[in-house]
Amino acid sequence: MERGPLIMVTGGARSGKSRLAEELAAAGGGRVVYLATAVIGDDEMAARVAAHRRRRPPGWLTVEAPLAVTEAMAREGKRADTILLDSMGMWINNLLGGLQQGGASDGGEDHDVVIENIMNLVRKLVVTAWEVPARVIIVTEETGLGLVPPYPLGRLFRDLLGLANQEIASRADRVYLVMAGLPLILKDLLSE
């Protein structure tokens, strides 16, 4: 079974990264599955999710996967032409939240263990993206350009997402950086 390409789209908040990913998914044609990682916890987040939903074509299947992203990708990647995962940052946030509720601290001696546990999940996701026949587009946030968070859990999130982005980019066939709505191709193995 031949695999589809793995495409990463990264950028800052409101950079246009999700819109670009949606355009890439639509341009590919066929059956698109949107893996949504957001958890709606307040009215502002509900409005953001609603805006994303309005932009998607009605024929796309949306699968809510706040934690079980890899499992959803493995399942849907066999039936879809394109999988669009939006977003890695929210997924990592959800994973950290689950660990916090399970008693892990936000720093100290557990820091390295938390990083290793979540990075193992990220690696498993990347392997799954390579194994499915669908084209996989992963949207992720670029947090390294912002301020250093003033609290340990925020710094842990920033570190984890930076490491996850490096892992995905190293295995991706194409990587886009979106700034001010303009995409820049950082890596392109598809045109070679």
C-alpha positions, 0 to 999 in steps of 0.5 A, spaced: 500 500 500 502 506 497 502 512 502 500 519 501 504 525 502 505 528 509 504 536 509 505 540 515 503 547 516 505 552 521 505 559 523 503 563 529 496 565 531 491 568 526 497 567 521 492 563 516 495 556 517 488 553 517 485 557 511 491 554 507 491 547 510 483 547 508 485 550 501 490 544 500 485 539 502 480 542 498 485 542 492 486 535 493 479 533 491 476 526 494 474 525 501 476 529 506 476 527 513 477 533 518 480 531 525 478 536 530 482 537 536 479 543 540 475 542 546 469 547 547 470 550 554 467 557 553 463 562 548 469 565 545 472 558 543 465 556 541 465 562 536 472 560 533 470 552 532 463 555 529 468 559 524 472 553 522 466 549 521 463 554 516 469 555 512 469 547 511 465 544 505 459 540 507 462 534 504 467 533 509 467 529 515 469 532 521 471 527 527 472 530 534 478 527 536 481 531 542 485 525 545 485 519 540 488 523 534 492 517 532 487 512 533 482 516 528 488 517 523 489 510 523 481 508 522 480 514 517 486 514 513 484 508 510 478 511 507 479 518 506 483 521 500 486 527 505 486 527 513 486 534 515 489 534 523 487 541 526 491 542 530 497 539 534 497 545 539 490 543 541 492 536 542 498 537 546 494 542 550 489 536 551 494 531 553 498 535 558 491 537 561 490 529 562 496 528 565 495 534 570 488 531 572 492 524 573 497 528 578 503 529 574 506 536 576 508 542 571 515 542 572 521 539 576 523 531 576 516 530 572 518 535 566 522 530 562 518 524 563 512 528 561 516 530 555 518 523 553 511 520 554 508 526 550 513 525 544 512 518 544 505 519 542 507 524 537 512 519 534 506 514 534 502 519 530 507 521 525 508 513 524 501 513 523 501 518 518 506 515 514 502 508 514 496 510 511 494 511 504 491 518 505 495 524 504 495 527 511 496 535 512 497 537 520 496 544 522 501 546 528 502 553 531 509 556 531 510 558 539 517 559 539 516 566 536 512 569 542 514 571 549 516 566 554 510 564 558 511 566 565 509 559 569 512 552 568 506 549 565 506 554 559 513 553 558 512 545 558 507 546 553 512 551 549 517 546 549 513 540 547 510 543 541 517 546 539 519 538 539 513 536 536 514 541 530 521 538 529 519 531 529 513 532 524 517 537 520 523 532 519 518 526 517 514 531 512 514 531 505 512 538 505 513 544 510 509 551 510 510 557 514 504 561 514 505 569 516 500 574 515 496 570 510 502 568 506 505 561 505 513 560 505 515 553 503 520 551 508 521 544 505 519 540 499 520 533 497 514 533 493 517 537 487 524 533 487 
